[in-house]
Amino acid sequence: MARDNVLVMAPQVVMQRARGFVCVNAHPEGCFRNVERQVAEVRGDLPVPVAGPKNVLVLGSSTGYGLASRVAAAWGFGARTLGVFFERPPEDSRTGTAGWYNTVAFHRLATRDALYACSLNGDAFADEVKRAAAEIIRREMGPIDLCIYSLAAPRRTHPRTGVVHNATLKSIGAAYTNKTIDLSSRKVVEVTIPPATEREIADTVAVMGGEDWRMWAEMLLDEGLLAPGARTLAYSYIGPELTWPIYWHGTIGRAKEDLEKTAHQLDKLLATRLGGHAWISVNKAVVTQASAAIPVVPLYMSLLFRVLRRKQLDEDTAAQMRRLFFGALTAGKEVVTDKAGRIRLDDREMRPEVQAEVAALWPRVTTENLLEISDFSAFERAFRNLFGFEVEGVDYSQPTETDLHW
Ligand code: NAD
């Protein structure tokens, strides 16, 4: 089939293909249903649109917390959104990535509901992508009143030095041994993570720390593309002591510390220049492509979800962003923070009675009782859902169009 001399793919049956635990393809219709469900969840019974930011830039908007933020801004506030992300389009018989199809779905639904949406697929760390975003904001949107920084990237090519920094997920100081799930074999095994070198720590901070967030904010400020009172938020995670050696006290925690320092600096800068603010929002653990890659954390999440579900306290990504956007970011609402100035959405996860139950289950969990005492099945399903598989209502035996664009 030819379209403008371009080869167009015929619809194809898309079955999940995995390399180890990770899916290497994605199902467009499953991704569409996921985004459609998020839109419905955000709307809920709210009088829509709620008064709030109207021109929103989301960095890392194609999956996870960034996608849910974009949905909340668009369908909650009726905001015009510019989304930036790094995804692979469909090519030959290969499907695009889930984030690609999520974005196709976002645009389809936005068009249906007469919401302005623009998307930029490229490396957000690069100067040319920042310049392209500035151009779109100047030409089509007008000054940004909310900028969400939700990148989770494995590497960053530094725009000034050209050095490629790779993020690592390691402990600091001493090797760390604990239980984890070998996601491919579904076995509870012991894992030992060697301590990071100084270089690995610095590289992780260069990728996941605050420098790139600051570059975005300063660029927007210098170009006059931030509205009076503009706010910017980046996301972080702290979690319980159980995961601290690999997370909060590990290489990623160092990067998050740097992100927090940046939040304080940006907060002063924006307050002085335009009466604005910068915050860190500490979100709860949810299944995303980024979080599933951290050793120990999938086992912790499997136990946590069971405890939260039984106490009717569990929230998914969309529910967390609904709470953030309509609890904190609605016009006129006071933003409540902890003593360190962070917005806390992890309050339910961190309740002492929740953590006490998780801590009691931790030493007991084995390969044999994994499915019985944890929600590992739900974790696995949620992970496959991220790629559009095992989504309710999708007939996977039917061919589906994969050559989709927005
Ligand atoms: P995710 O993997 O679902 O999303 C990452 C996003 O970043 C995607 O849109 C991807 O396209 C984009 N991206 C990656 N590299 C990029 C690049 N070079 N240029 C442009 N876009 C790029 O991740 P997530 O779990 O939603 O994480 C987002 C943020 O939320 C992170 O800061 C993470 O630490 C934080 N967070 C996550 C959790 C959790 O449990 N998942 C909990 C609390 C906080």
Residues whose N, C-alpha, C, O or C-beta is under 5 A from the ligand:
A	BS01	NAD	G60 S61 S62 T63 G64 Y65 G66 V84 F85 F86 E87 G99 G122 D123 A124 F125 S150 L151 A152 A153 R155 Y235 S236 Y237 N283 K284 A285 V286 T288 Q289 A290 S291
